[in-house]
Amino acid sequence: MHSVLNRFLFAILVLSLSSCSYFIDKFLDKSYDVVDLEGKNLGLVFSHNVNGETHPCGCRHFPLGGLAQIAGAINKLQKEETVIYIDSGDTLFASASLPKTLEKSQTFNAEKLAVGLAKVGLKYWVPGDQDFAKGTSFIKDIVQKTGIHLILSNLAKSDELPHKEFVILEEGPHKIFLLGIINPQVLPSSYKILFKDMNQSLKESLLKLKEKGYDEKSPFHRLVVISHSGIGPDAELSKSYPMIDWVVGAHTMNFLRFPQEEGNTKLVQVLSRNHYLGHISFSLKTDKKGDKYEIIEIRDELKDEIKPNPYLSFIDQHKEELGKIQKEEQSELLKSNLGVIRYSTNSSCIECHDSQNKFWQGTSHAIAYQTLITANEQNNLSCVKCHSLGLGEEKGFKRVQDILEFDQTIHGNLPEEEKVVLTEKYWKELQESFGPIKSVRQLKPEKRRELATKWGAHDQSQHVNRNFANVQCLNCHIQHDNHPFENFDPPMVNDQKVAKMKDKCLTCHDPDQSPEWYQKQENGLPGAVNQDVLNQQFKKMSCPKVSK
């Protein structure tokens, strides 16, 4: 009797275990994730090529992007659906190699960005070539500190990076399978060997997915590949594996307002810096034919979807801490322009060009550096270069600390510590005299002229010989070192001068900062420069001609 009962119980146990094998896999196998979708539609939100940007700079008329704004957009979507936020790489850094002089600040910024992205909901990440700028140990630290999961389906050695091979998102008959691949060819040479060939790896991954229930013929199953490969390789992969429903791409920074279709596969990308989010809405009430795609423009007002928005204070604190690191970083740079004839700044030009100076003072160029002070970005060299004269040039300055040149006949040859104190006093007193300024562009010319005049008087009272802050005469004009006593030989004709000045305009007024200066393509991206707009802006900012 006992033996019969034992056999019966054993049979029940075997049957239970076989029916619950998926349950056991789900909770014991750490190589992949299974996520229940709680009955709502699924919103798969994605970004890529964020390039280390945590917040929009203060230059654009209509700023896009930012962690606080991303949080607002996701919060808005979560009212209607379950949101899973993924990123397909080139996220933490702006390039695949870090300049030694900026390594501390860029590393700190990357760490804070990762923390911020995790806070706003980033769950799965396929790193790109730029994310390897600090090596695999840095990526491991980021994963450990933030809880963001890597999805890497073509990693050659499973223990090289903590990761999930794939993810299954499910609700009833609906299953969305996520794979993550990196094209080894886009990586720096030392990291290529970490990843297997994409095609071979995808074949192996599909076998594993089928073991977990994937049925490519089911109208309720979707296969999504998160790829850091570029649009060309993504298209080729889709041709080889037509069962792929979506490829969320990166690396080539294509801007696809509508999916690029390769057979049954839809390829999507949304450009860079979190200015846009991609949003695939998977219908869990119908089959895959009900799935939809849209691009969400991350406008500034999205931050108001959360009140109070904690990410605003997060960014303020980040900028404060980053600014200190940037100052320390720059203090380690040595001045190397001794004996060099430095650029003449605006104060020397007004001696002969009074009418031009008065015109300039009424423009936003004259107090352009104030925009950085208002945004607390005055130590960010990537911003300073377009709001000052001569950054990084032998005739200009290399550190923000050297943006002011004090008169040595008055102050003597100041030690570094005394110069820091004097410089901080200079900026503090200037800001006190200005009062709060929300936007330089929104000021009337009369007010800008008043502030520029006050700024010039402040330079005189503080015995400043050269002030490289603001967009000045030599940002646009070309001048001989011994001007006005010598000129160029042969002299340039007017058309040559104008062409060179327009080129200088476009170095800062690029498609990212001034998209309204460029023709809009069918996909919504800026194309070639709009010559009519350029001519209008050039005329608007052109000083009165010098009388002969």
SULNORDA-V94936 format. One record per residue. N is the residue number from 0. RES is the residue in three letters. PHI is phi in whole degrees, 0 to 359 (NA if undefined). Layout:
N & RES & PHI
N & RES & PHI
//
This chain:
0 & MET & NA
1 & HIS & 296
2 & SER & 294
3 & VAL & 294
4 & LEU & 297
5 & ASN & 296
6 & ARG & 296
7 & PHE & 295
8 & LEU & 296
9 & PHE & 296
10 & ALA & 297
11 & ILE & 298
12 & LEU & 296
13 & VAL & 298
14 & LEU & 298
15 & SER & 295
16 & LEU & 295
17 & SER & 293
18 & SER & 286
19 & CYS & 256
20 & SER & 300
21 & TYR & 295
22 & PHE & 299
23 & ILE & 294
24 & ASP & 305
25 & LYS & 299
26 & PHE & 254
27 & LEU & 251
28 & ASP & 275
29 & LYS & 273
30 & SER & 281
31 & TYR & 210
32 & ASP & 248
33 & VAL & 235
34 & VAL & 238
35 & ASP & 280
36 & LEU & 261
37 & GLU & 61
38 & GLY & 84
39 & LYS & 271
40 & ASN & 296
41 & LEU & 260
42 & GLY & 254
43 & LEU & 268
44 & VAL & 259
45 & PHE & 220
46 & SER & 224
47 & HIS & 190
48 & ASN & 51
49 & VAL & 294
50 & ASN & 58
51 & GLY & 80
52 & GLU & 272
53 & THR & 264
54 & HIS & 201
55 & PRO & 290
56 & CYS & 286
57 & GLY & 270
58 & CYS & 268
59 & ARG & 286
60 & HIS & 298
61 & PHE & 235
62 & PRO & 296
63 & LEU & 236
64 & GLY & 89
65 & GLY & 112
66 & LEU & 298
67 & ALA & 297
68 & GLN & 285
69 & ILE & 299
70 & ALA & 301
71 & GLY & 295
72 & ALA & 297
73 & ILE & 292
74 & ASN & 300
75 & LYS & 294
76 & LEU & 293
77 & GLN & 294
78 & LYS & 290
79 & GLU & 245
80 & GLU & 205
81 & THR & 281
82 & VAL & 255
83 & ILE & 244
84 & TYR & 259
85 & ILE & 235
86 & ASP & 221
87 & SER & 254
88 & GLY & 107
89 & ASP & 55
90 & THR & 259
91 & LEU & 271
92 & PHE & 231
93 & ALA & 273
94 & SER & 206
95 & ALA & 278
96 & SER & 224
97 & LEU & 259
98 & PRO & 298
99 & LYS & 304
100 & THR & 289
101 & LEU & 241
102 & GLU & 297
103 & LYS & 297
104 & SER & 291
105 & GLN & 289
106 & THR & 293
107 & PHE & 301
108 & ASN & 297
109 & ALA & 297
110 & GLU & 298
111 & LYS & 292
112 & LEU & 299
113 & ALA & 298
114 & VAL & 299
115 & GLY & 296
116 & LEU & 297
117 & ALA & 296
118 & LYS & 296
119 & VAL & 280
120 & GLY & 124
121 & LEU & 299
122 & LYS & 251
123 & TYR & 231
124 & TRP & 217
125 & VAL & 251
126 & PRO & 292
127 & GLY & 251
128 & ASP & 301
129 & GLN & 290
130 & ASP & 288
131 & PHE & 270
132 & ALA & 300
133 & LYS & 251
134 & GLY & 89
135 & THR & 290
136 & SER & 297
137 & PHE & 293
138 & ILE & 297
139 & LYS & 301
140 & ASP & 297
141 & ILE & 299
142 & VAL & 298
143 & GLN & 293
144 & LYS & 285
145 & THR & 256
146 & GLY & 82
147 & ILE & 292
148 & HIS & 263
149 & LEU & 279
150 & ILE & 251
151 & LEU & 226
152 & SER & 270
153 & ASN & 240
154 & LEU & 289
155 & ALA & 290
156 & LYS & 242
157 & SER & 296
158 & ASP & 265
159 & GLU & 291
160 & LEU & 220
161 & PRO & 294
162 & HIS & 198
163 & LYS & 251
164 & GLU & 288
165 & PHE & 199
166 & VAL & 226
167 & ILE & 243
168 & LEU & 255
169 & GLU & 220
170 & GLU & 201
171 & GLY & 60
172 & PRO & 284
173 & HIS & 277
174 & LYS & 222
175 & ILE & 250
176 & PHE & 257
177 & LEU & 252
178 & LEU & 243
179 & GLY & 232
180 & ILE & 228
181 & ILE & 238
182 & ASN & 286
183 & PRO & 303
184 & GLN & 291
185 & VAL & 271
186 & LEU & 273
187 & PRO & 305
188 & SER & 306
189 & SER & 290
190 & TYR & 249
191 & LYS & 301
192 & ILE & 291
193 & LEU & 286
194 & PHE & 234
195 & LYS & 275
196 & ASP & 305
197 & MET & 297
198 & ASN & 298
199 & GLN & 297
200 & SER & 295
201 & LEU & 294
202 & LYS & 299
203 & GLU & 292
204 & SER & 295
205 & LEU & 297
206 & LEU & 297
207 & LYS & 293
208 & LEU & 295
209 & LYS & 296
210 & GLU & 295
211 & LYS & 264
212 & GLY & 109
213 & TYR & 291
214 & ASP & 233
215 & GLU & 296
216 & LYS & 271
217 & SER & 286
218 & PRO & 288
219 & PHE & 257
220 & HIS & 256
221 & ARG & 233
222 & LEU & 248
223 & VAL & 242
224 & VAL & 254
225 & ILE & 265
226 & SER & 234
227 & HIS & 252
228 & SER & 218
229 & GLY & 105
230 & ILE & 296
231 & GLY & 296
232 & PRO & 301
233 & ASP & 298
234 & ALA & 296
235 & GLU & 294
236 & LEU & 297
237 & SER & 294
238 & LYS & 291
239 & SER & 284
240 & TYR & 231
241 & PRO & 293
242 & MET & 285
243 & ILE & 294
244 & ASP & 273
245 & TRP & 221
246 & VAL & 240
247 & VAL & 270
248 & GLY & 258
249 & ALA & 191
250 & HIS & 84
251 & THR & 271
252 & MET & 55
253 & ASN & 285
254 & PHE & 245
255 & LEU & 250
256 & ARG & 295
257 & PHE & 234
258 & PRO & 302
259 & GLN & 275
260 & GLU & 264
261 & GLU & 238
262 & GLY & 66
263 & ASN & 269
264 & THR & 267
265 & LYS & 249
266 & LEU & 261
267 & VAL & 224
268 & GLN & 213
269 & VAL & 228
270 & LEU & 76
271 & SER & 232
272 & ARG & 63
273 & ASN & 61
274 & HIS & 288
275 & TYR & 221
276 & LEU & 247
277 & GLY & 272
278 & HIS & 220
279 & ILE & 258
280 & SER & 259
281 & PHE & 267
282 & SER & 284
283 & LEU & 256
284 & LYS & 256
285 & THR & 235
286 & ASP & 270
287 & LYS & 295
288 & LYS & 294
289 & GLY & 271
290 & ASP & 288
291 & LYS & 227
292 & TYR & 225
293 & GLU & 210
294 & ILE & 253
295 & ILE & 255
296 & GLU & 281
297 & ILE & 273
298 & ARG & 281
299 & ASP & 298
300 & GLU & 292
301 & LEU & 296
302 & LYS & 298
303 & ASP & 279
304 & GLU & 290
305 & ILE & 238
306 & LYS & 227
307 & PRO & 287
308 & ASN & 267
309 & PRO & 292
310 & TYR & 283
311 & LEU & 292
312 & SER & 290
313 & PHE & 300
314 & ILE & 291
315 & ASP & 301
316 & GLN & 294
317 & HIS & 299
318 & LYS & 297
319 & GLU & 296
320 & GLU & 292
321 & LEU & 296
322 & GLY & 301
323 & LYS & 295
324 & ILE & 295
325 & GLN & 297
326 & LYS & 294
327 & GLU & 297
328 & GLU & 299
329 & GLN & 288
330 & SER & 292
331 & GLU & 277
332 & LEU & 281
333 & LEU & 263
334 & LYS & 292
335 & SER & 229
336 & ASN & 245
337 & LEU & 296
338 & GLY & 82
339 & VAL & 266
340 & ILE & 286
341 & ARG & 278
342 & TYR & 301
343 & SER & 283
344 & THR & 268
345 & ASN & 304
346 & SER & 299
347 & SER & 276
348 & CYS & 281
349 & ILE & 290
350 & GLU & 299
351 & CYS & 247
352 & HIS & 238
353 & ASP & 293
354 & SER & 293
355 & GLN & 294
356 & ASN & 296
357 & LYS & 295
358 & PHE & 296
359 & TRP & 303
360 & GLN & 299
361 & GLY & 276
362 & THR & 267
363 & SER & 292
364 & HIS & 300
365 & ALA & 295
366 & ILE & 232
367 & ALA & 299
368 & TYR & 293
369 & GLN & 298
370 & THR & 302
371 & LEU & 290
372 & ILE & 296
373 & THR & 299
374 & ALA & 273
375 & ASN & 57
376 & GLU & 240
377 & GLN & 290
378 & ASN & 255
379 & ASN & 271
380 & LEU & 297
381 & SER & 294
382 & CYS & 270
383 & VAL & 300
384 & LYS & 301
385 & CYS & 260
386 & HIS & 237
387 & SER & 206
388 & LEU & 246
389 & GLY & 82
390 & LEU & 297
391 & GLY & 80
392 & GLU & 258
393 & GLU & 300
394 & LYS & 275
395 & GLY & 248
396 & PHE & 214
397 & LYS & 246
398 & ARG & 234
399 & VAL & 300
400 & GLN & 299
401 & ASP & 257
402 & ILE & 291
403 & LEU & 249
404 & GLU & 245
405 & PHE & 276
406 & ASP & 291
407 & GLN & 290
408 & THR & 292
409 & ILE & 264
410 & HIS & 265
411 & GLY & 76
412 & ASN & 276
413 & LEU & 291
414 & PRO & 296
415 & GLU & 303
416 & GLU & 296
417 & GLU & 290
418 & LYS & 295
419 & VAL & 300
420 & VAL & 297
421 & LEU & 295
422 & THR & 294
423 & GLU & 297
424 & LYS & 296
425 & TYR & 303
426 & TRP & 291
427 & LYS & 297
428 & GLU & 291
429 & LEU & 297
430 & GLN & 293
431 & GLU & 295
432 & SER & 285
433 & PHE & 283
434 & GLY & 77
435 & PRO & 293
436 & ILE & 230
437 & LYS & 280
438 & SER & 209
439 & VAL & 295
440 & ARG & 297
441 & GLN & 280
442 & LEU & 286
443 & LYS & 285
444 & PRO & 307
445 & GLU & 297
446 & LYS & 289
447 & ARG & 296
448 & ARG & 296
449 & GLU & 298
450 & LEU & 291
451 & ALA & 295
452 & THR & 295
453 & LYS & 296
454 & TRP & 295
455 & GLY & 298
456 & ALA & 295
457 & HIS & 297
458 & ASP & 301
459 & GLN & 295
460 & SER & 292
461 & GLN & 265
462 & HIS & 59
463 & VAL & 265
464 & ASN & 283
465 & ARG & 227
466 & ASN & 232
467 & PHE & 274
468 & ALA & 289
469 & ASN & 81
470 & VAL & 272
471 & GLN & 242
472 & CYS & 306
473 & LEU & 279
474 & ASN & 293
475 & CYS & 250
476 & HIS & 271
477 & ILE & 256
478 & GLN & 225
479 & HIS & 292
480 & ASP & 304
481 & ASN & 259
482 & HIS & 301
483 & PRO & 266
484 & PHE & 278
485 & GLU & 229
486 & ASN & 228
487 & PHE & 282
488 & ASP & 229
489 & PRO & 281
490 & PRO & 293
491 & MET & 280
492 & VAL & 283
493 & ASN & 300
494 & ASP & 299
495 & GLN & 295
496 & LYS & 298
497 & VAL & 298
498 & ALA & 299
499 & LYS & 294
500 & MET & 294
501 & LYS & 296
502 & ASP & 300
503 & LYS & 294
504 & CYS & 303
505 & LEU & 284
506 & THR & 293
507 & CYS & 254
508 & HIS & 274
509 & ASP & 271
510 & PRO & 300
511 & ASP & 283
512 & GLN & 276
513 & SER & 227
514 & PRO & 298
515 & GLU & 289
516 & TRP & 277
517 & TYR & 237
518 & GLN & 292
519 & LYS & 270
520 & GLN & 278
521 & GLU & 300
522 & ASN & 277
523 & GLY & 91
524 & LEU & 277
525 & PRO & 296
526 & GLY & 251
527 & ALA & 290
528 & VAL & 298
529 & ASN & 277
530 & GLN & 298
531 & ASP & 296
532 & VAL & 294
533 & LEU & 301
534 & ASN & 296
535 & GLN & 297
536 & GLN & 293
537 & PHE & 296
538 & LYS & 295
539 & LYS & 298
540 & MET & 258
541 & SER & 280
542 & CYS & 291
543 & PRO & 301
544 & LYS & 295
545 & VAL & 286
546 & SER & 286
547 & LYS & 260
//
